[in-house]
Amino acid sequence: MKQLALDWDGPANLERVSSRIGAAVLSFCQAHKQFHAGELHQHVEQATGVSAPASADRILRDLRQRGVVEYRVVSRRESLYEVVNVRAA
């Protein structure tokens, strides 16, 4: 039996996830100078309902790639991030 391959990081899936949780990730970044990844995941879940923790991470990376949110990793071991800039919408 042939398995269906899903492109979880593809444009269609990223757009679908972004439309659902993108605003929550962006508002979180606007409100926090530093945060742990778990805090972002918790905020997204509370704001939008249950989602995979990796979804918030993927949207955060996409926002950085598009120049909307600038952040740096303070401690990879602690999953600690620092928001450097958030572009005005």
C-alpha positions in Angstrom: 0.0 0.0 0.0 1.4 3.4 -1.0 1.5 6.0 1.8 0.4 9.5 1.3 3.2 12.0 1.9 2.2 15.2 3.7 4.2 18.3 3.3 3.9 19.8 6.8 6.3 22.7 6.0 4.9 23.4 2.6 3.3 26.7 1.6 -0.3 25.4 1.7 0.0 24.0 5.2 2.0 27.0 6.5 -0.7 29.3 5.2 -3.5 27.2 6.8 -1.8 27.2 10.2 -0.8 30.9 9.9 -4.4 31.9 9.2 -5.4 30.1 12.4 -2.7 31.1 14.8 -0.6 33.9 13.2 -2.4 36.8 14.9 -1.9 35.1 18.3 1.8 34.6 17.7 2.2 38.2 16.5 0.3 39.7 19.5 2.4 37.6 21.9 5.6 39.0 20.4 4.3 42.5 20.6 3.5 42.1 24.3 6.7 40.3 25.4 10.4 41.4 25.3 11.6 37.9 26.4 9.8 34.6 26.6 10.3 30.9 26.8 8.9 28.8 23.9 6.5 27.1 26.4 5.0 30.5 27.2 4.3 31.1 23.5 2.8 27.7 23.1 0.5 28.2 26.1 -0.6 31.6 24.8 -1.4 30.3 21.3 -3.3 27.4 22.8 -5.4 29.7 25.1 -6.1 32.1 22.3 -6.9 29.7 19.5 -7.6 26.3 21.0 -5.5 23.2 20.9 -2.7 23.2 18.3 0.6 21.4 17.9 3.4 23.2 19.8 5.6 23.1 16.7 3.0 25.1 14.9 3.7 28.3 16.9 7.4 27.7 16.4 6.9 27.5 12.6 4.8 30.6 12.5 7.3 32.5 14.6 10.1 31.5 12.1 7.9 32.4 9.2 7.2 35.9 10.7 11.0 36.3 11.1 11.6 35.2 7.5 9.1 37.7 6.2 10.6 40.5 8.3 7.6 41.0 10.6 9.2 39.9 13.8 12.9 40.1 14.6 14.1 38.0 17.5 17.2 36.2 18.8 17.7 33.0 20.7 19.1 33.9 24.1 19.4 30.3 25.3 18.7 27.3 23.1 18.9 25.0 26.1 16.3 27.0 27.9 14.3 27.8 24.8 14.6 31.5 25.7 13.9 34.1 23.1 14.3 37.9 23.0 12.1 40.0 20.7 14.2 42.7 19.1 11.6 44.4 16.9 8.1 43.9 15.7 7.2 45.7 12.5 4.0 47.8 12.7 1.1 46.3 10.8 
